[in-house]
Amino acid sequence: MNTQYVQGDCIFTRINKTIKQYEYLTEDIETEVIIIGGGVTGAILGYYFSKSNIDSVILEKSRIGHGSTSITTSLLQYELDSNAMELKSYTSMENIIRSYKLGIKALDEIQEFIDKYGNKCDFKRVDSFLYTSKKLEKKEMEQEYNFRKEAGFHVEFIDEDNNPFLFDVKGGVLGKGGGAEFDPYKFTHHLIEESCKKGLRAYENTEVIDVKYSNDEVAVETVYGYKVKGKIVIVATGYNTGLFTKRAFGTKTTTFNIATKPINNIEDICKDVVFRDNNDPYNYFRTTIDNRLIIGGEDINFIPDIYNEELCSKSYEKLEQRLKNLFPNLNMEIEYRYCGAFASTQDNLGFIGKDHNNSKLWYCLGYGANGILFAILGGMMLSKLYCGEVDSDMNLFKLDRFDH
Ligand SMILES: Cc1cc2nc3c(=O)[nH]c(=O)nc-3n(C[C@H](O)[C@H](O)[C@H](O)COP(=O)(O)OP(=O)(O)OC[C@H]3O[C@@H](n4cnc5c(N)ncnc54)[C@H](O)[C@@H]3O)c2cc1C
């Protein structure tokens, strides 16, 4: 099925000029690691493998960074989509704390990349804020605050008495330094630029249409009939995995974002924090370096609703109304409206690791709202695994953890 996973005016490919165009593959080549998918995940994998001097190739069917990467809100935060108390039905408290800590580790890794290679992607480390404006949910926020505080995270509790924000907060957890924001399209290109200096090869307009495994190698065939041979293949195709496995990963929905035109009087306080409310389903919002607001959420069924313009318009309208309710005094005009596939899992974690029936088929799928941070962890863990080192945290992301 040739499903289109992204619809609308995607902000990051509209506000950015094409940074670099990559060639399409016109010959048979060999490598060690074949990375399929040239979104932010593929770029992250390319970075970690080339950093470890492992020969690798990215094959992208369309253009680099034009899939979900062009629409991700890029609101990075160490906490997961659901609160710890909700997650404990699906996983242990120990695992939740470990996942939060891994989130911080991934944020630090991005920071390290920026410090080393320069900030070409508008990266900014900020606080993360989970809040409710409903009195009834204040207790839930207190529980989350106590949980994180006891686990040693740097958090502050915010309520009506110390609310520094422009909107109503009955209770909220401010994770100090627990968030970041950047331009995912620029980040993807910067990663590939640095990795190519270390030997990574990246091809766009090069769709993989077939994969064949033999005892000592894997060979993929591209749409123009060229072959790439390697030792392993890593699936970094986002929400589109049907060519490689029948396994279903996560529950798919369509999720929505709108972005305003630059706003003159955004208060500075909003610019140093990324926000998520405690509604079900939740909304999340952030600012951009040029003073736009981006808000997301209002998910609907994935298929067939992604093509239902009336339903999509309703979600955009709800998001616009939500922004206006939050910031009635700001003069806002919506410039971009876009949506795409999104997949969530019960424990809010993605999938990183080898296929259990095929040691040459590996996955790095950043499902859940922290997809980009999971991709960073995947890059670190899988490049180590290739060198024979098993990271015990990979257990959290095991492919078969929901199998019965
Ligand atoms: C609206 C929205 C908001 C989000 N907000 C956040 C957020 O705030 N924070 C966060 O961390 N995450 C967020 N996510 C999740 C995040 O966007 C994803 O984890 C991330 O963008 C996925 O990147 P990717 O590279 O895995 O996928 P993609 O960017 O979709 O890249 C996969 C690539 O694989 C290519 N491909 C597919 N099949 C083939 C093939 N056969 N051959 C070659 N190439 C192929 C596609 O063309 C595509 O370019 C959000 C997602 C959505 C949709």
The ligand as an SDF file (V2000), in Angstrom:
LIG
                    3D

 53 58  0  0  0  0  0  0  0  0999 V2000
    2.6800   15.7060   14.1940 C   0  0  0  0  0  0  0  0  0  0  0  0
    3.7720   14.9790   14.9170 C   0  0  0  0  0  0  0  0  0  0  0  0
    4.3470   15.5560   16.0340 C   0  0  0  0  0  0  0  0  0  0  0  0
    5.3830   14.9150   16.7030 C   0  0  0  0  0  0  0  0  0  0  0  0
    5.9580   15.5540   17.7480 N   0  0  0  0  0  0  0  0  0  0  0  0
    7.0610   15.0110   18.3190 C   0  0  0  0  0  0  0  0  0  0  0  0
    7.7560   15.7370   19.3060 C   0  0  0  0  0  0  0  0  0  0  0  0
    7.3620   16.8330   19.6810 O   0  0  0  0  0  0  0  0  0  0  0  0
    8.8820   15.1890   19.8460 N   0  0  0  0  0  0  0  0  0  0  0  0
    9.3510   13.9630   19.4200 C   0  0  0  0  0  0  0  0  0  0  0  0
   10.3920   13.5060   19.9190 O   0  0  0  0  0  0  0  0  0  0  0  0
    8.6930   13.2520   18.4770 N   0  0  0  0  0  0  0  0  0  0  0  0
    7.5670   13.7530   17.9250 C   0  0  0  0  0  0  0  0  0  0  0  0
    6.9050   13.0580   16.9540 N   0  0  0  0  0  0  0  0  0  0  0  0
    7.4620   11.7830   16.5630 C   0  0  0  0  0  0  0  0  0  0  0  0
    8.6240   12.0640   15.5980 C   0  0  0  0  0  0  0  0  0  0  0  0
    8.1700   12.9000   14.5940 O   0  0  0  0  0  0  0  0  0  0  0  0
    9.1020   10.8520   14.9760 C   0  0  0  0  0  0  0  0  0  0  0  0
    9.6320    9.9850   15.9510 O   0  0  0  0  0  0  0  0  0  0  0  0
   10.2110   11.1630   13.9880 C   0  0  0  0  0  0  0  0  0  0  0  0
    9.9400   12.2580   13.1690 O   0  0  0  0  0  0  0  0  0  0  0  0
   10.3110   10.0040   13.1260 C   0  0  0  0  0  0  0  0  0  0  0  0
   11.4160   10.1970   12.2850 O   0  0  0  0  0  0  0  0  0  0  0  0
   11.8010    9.0290   11.3560 P   0  0  0  0  0  0  0  0  0  0  0  0
   13.0550    9.4070   10.6990 O   0  0  0  0  0  0  0  0  0  0  0  0
   11.7510    7.7550   12.1130 O   0  0  0  0  0  0  0  0  0  0  0  0
   10.5690    8.9680   10.3400 O   0  0  0  0  0  0  0  0  0  0  0  0
   10.3800    9.7880    9.0040 P   0  0  0  0  0  0  0  0  0  0  0  0
   10.8010   11.1950    9.1110 O   0  0  0  0  0  0  0  0  0  0  0  0
    8.9910    9.5130    8.5260 O   0  0  0  0  0  0  0  0  0  0  0  0
   11.4400    9.0940    8.0430 O   0  0  0  0  0  0  0  0  0  0  0  0
   11.2550    7.8020    7.5270 C   0  0  0  0  0  0  0  0  0  0  0  0
   11.7340    7.8700    6.0970 C   0  0  0  0  0  0  0  0  0  0  0  0
   11.7420    6.5610    5.5480 O   0  0  0  0  0  0  0  0  0  0  0  0
   11.4940    6.6950    4.1880 C   0  0  0  0  0  0  0  0  0  0  0  0
   11.0930    5.3900    3.6570 N   0  0  0  0  0  0  0  0  0  0  0  0
    9.9670    4.6900    3.9270 C   0  0  0  0  0  0  0  0  0  0  0  0
    9.9650    3.5290    3.2250 N   0  0  0  0  0  0  0  0  0  0  0  0
   11.1220    3.5040    2.5190 C   0  0  0  0  0  0  0  0  0  0  0  0
   11.6870    2.5830    1.5900 C   0  0  0  0  0  0  0  0  0  0  0  0
   11.0560    1.4520    1.2410 N   0  0  0  0  0  0  0  0  0  0  0  0
   12.8950    2.8640    1.0350 N   0  0  0  0  0  0  0  0  0  0  0  0
   13.5600    3.9940    1.3660 C   0  0  0  0  0  0  0  0  0  0  0  0
   13.0490    4.9190    2.2320 N   0  0  0  0  0  0  0  0  0  0  0  0
   11.8540    4.6760    2.7920 C   0  0  0  0  0  0  0  0  0  0  0  0
   10.3940    7.7460    4.1250 C   0  0  0  0  0  0  0  0  0  0  0  0
   10.3280    8.3480    2.8370 O   0  0  0  0  0  0  0  0  0  0  0  0
   10.8120    8.7140    5.2160 C   0  0  0  0  0  0  0  0  0  0  0  0
   11.5420    9.8190    4.7280 O   0  0  0  0  0  0  0  0  0  0  0  0
    5.8430   13.6550   16.2700 C   0  0  0  0  0  0  0  0  0  0  0  0
    5.2420   13.0550   15.1700 C   0  0  0  0  0  0  0  0  0  0  0  0
    4.2250   13.7070   14.4900 C   0  0  0  0  0  0  0  0  0  0  0  0
    3.6370   13.0540   13.2870 C   0  0  0  0  0  0  0  0  0  0  0  0
  1  2  1  0
  2  3  1  0
  2 52  2  0
  3  4  2  0
  4  5  1  0
  4 50  1  0
  5  6  2  0
  6  7  1  0
  6 13  1  0
  7  8  2  0
  7  9  1  0
  9 10  1  0
 10 11  2  0
 10 12  1  0
 12 13  2  0
 13 14  1  0
 14 15  1  0
 14 50  1  0
 15 16  1  0
 16 17  1  0
 16 18  1  0
 18 19  1  0
 18 20  1  0
 20 21  1  0
 20 22  1  0
 22 23  1  0
 23 24  1  0
 24 25  2  0
 24 26  1  0
 24 27  1  0
 27 28  1  0
 28 29  2  0
 28 30  1  0
 28 31  1  0
 31 32  1  0
 32 33  1  0
 33 34  1  0
 33 48  1  0
 34 35  1  0
 35 36  1  0
 35 46  1  0
 36 37  1  0
 36 45  1  0
 37 38  2  0
 38 39  1  0
 39 40  1  0
 39 45  2  0
 40 41  1  0
 40 42  2  0
 42 43  1  0
 43 44  2  0
 44 45  1  0
 46 47  1  0
 46 48  1  0
 48 49  1  0
 50 51  2  0
 51 52  1  0
 52 53  1  0
M  END
$$$$
